[in-house]
Amino acid sequence: MWTTENRSRYDRRGLRYPSDMTDADWALIAGMIPPAKRGGNARTVNLREVVNGLLYVLGTGCRSRAIPKDLPPRRMLHGARSATSLSTCSV
């Protein structure tokens, strides 16, 4: 129910896009992301931004060429989408 107490909990005004995750959202899923493989190079990408990019594409239905420049490159989003269970979604 929308009360004055709940409005601040669901406020998304401080985010770049409505699809971006809040800190509370990220805390819920950060533990589900597997660690980098041993022996390989260290990750150079912010995984939260990759998830924000996936949520942007899935939420808006935008084409991969229309991804805003402040999100990770479309190749990275496509690779992350293919590697997750989100690959069953038709975008």
C-alpha positions as CSV (number, residue, x, y, z in Angstrom):
1,M,0.0,0.0,0.0
2,W,1.3,3.4,-0.9
3,T,1.8,5.2,2.4
4,T,4.3,8.0,3.2
5,E,6.5,5.4,4.9
6,N,6.6,3.1,1.8
7,R,7.1,5.9,-0.8
8,S,10.8,6.5,0.2
9,R,11.4,2.7,0.1
10,Y,10.4,2.5,-3.6
11,D,11.8,5.9,-4.6
12,R,13.9,5.5,-7.8
13,R,14.6,9.2,-8.4
14,G,18.3,8.9,-7.7
15,L,18.9,6.3,-10.4
16,R,20.0,6.9,-14.0
17,Y,17.3,4.7,-15.4
18,P,14.2,3.3,-13.9
19,S,15.6,-0.2,-14.5
20,D,18.8,0.4,-12.5
21,M,19.1,-1.6,-9.3
22,T,19.2,0.0,-5.9
23,D,21.8,-1.0,-3.3
24,A,19.2,-3.2,-1.6
25,D,18.4,-5.0,-4.9
26,W,22.1,-5.5,-5.6
27,A,22.7,-6.9,-2.1
28,L,20.1,-9.6,-2.9
29,I,21.7,-10.9,-6.1
30,A,25.4,-10.1,-5.6
31,G,26.0,-13.4,-3.8
32,M,24.4,-15.4,-6.7
33,I,27.0,-14.2,-9.3
34,P,29.8,-16.8,-9.5
35,P,33.3,-15.6,-8.8
36,A,35.9,-15.2,-11.6
37,K,37.6,-18.4,-12.7
38,R,40.9,-19.2,-11.2
39,G,43.9,-18.8,-13.3
40,G,42.3,-16.2,-15.6
41,N,42.6,-12.5,-15.8
42,A,40.9,-10.4,-13.1
43,R,37.5,-9.0,-14.0
44,T,37.8,-5.5,-15.4
45,V,34.1,-4.8,-15.6
46,N,31.7,-3.7,-12.9
47,L,29.2,-6.6,-12.7
48,R,26.5,-4.4,-11.3
49,E,26.6,-2.3,-14.5
50,V,26.3,-5.4,-16.6
51,V,23.2,-6.5,-14.7
52,N,21.9,-2.9,-15.0
53,G,22.4,-3.1,-18.7
54,L,20.6,-6.4,-18.9
55,L,17.7,-5.0,-16.9
56,Y,17.6,-2.0,-19.2
57,V,17.4,-4.1,-22.4
58,L,14.8,-6.5,-20.9
59,G,12.8,-3.7,-19.4
60,T,12.7,-1.4,-22.4
61,G,12.9,-3.9,-25.2
62,C,15.5,-1.7,-26.9
63,R,17.7,-3.1,-29.7
64,S,21.3,-3.9,-28.9
65,R,22.5,-1.1,-31.1
66,A,20.4,1.4,-29.1
67,I,22.0,0.7,-25.7
68,P,23.1,4.0,-24.1
69,K,26.8,4.7,-24.1
70,D,27.0,4.8,-20.3
71,L,26.1,1.1,-20.0
72,P,28.6,-1.7,-20.8
73,P,29.2,-2.5,-24.5
74,R,26.5,-4.6,-26.3
75,R,28.9,-7.5,-26.8
76,M,29.4,-7.8,-23.1
77,L,25.7,-7.6,-22.4
78,H,25.0,-10.2,-25.1
79,G,27.7,-12.5,-23.6
80,A,26.3,-12.1,-20.1
81,R,22.8,-12.7,-21.3
82,S,23.9,-15.9,-23.1
83,A,25.7,-17.2,-20.1
84,T,22.8,-16.8,-17.7
85,S,19.3,-18.2,-17.4
86,L,18.1,-14.9,-19.0
87,S,19.0,-16.4,-22.3
88,T,15.6,-18.1,-22.4
89,C,13.9,-14.7,-22.6
90,S,13.1,-13.5,-26.0
91,V,14.5,-10.0,-26.4
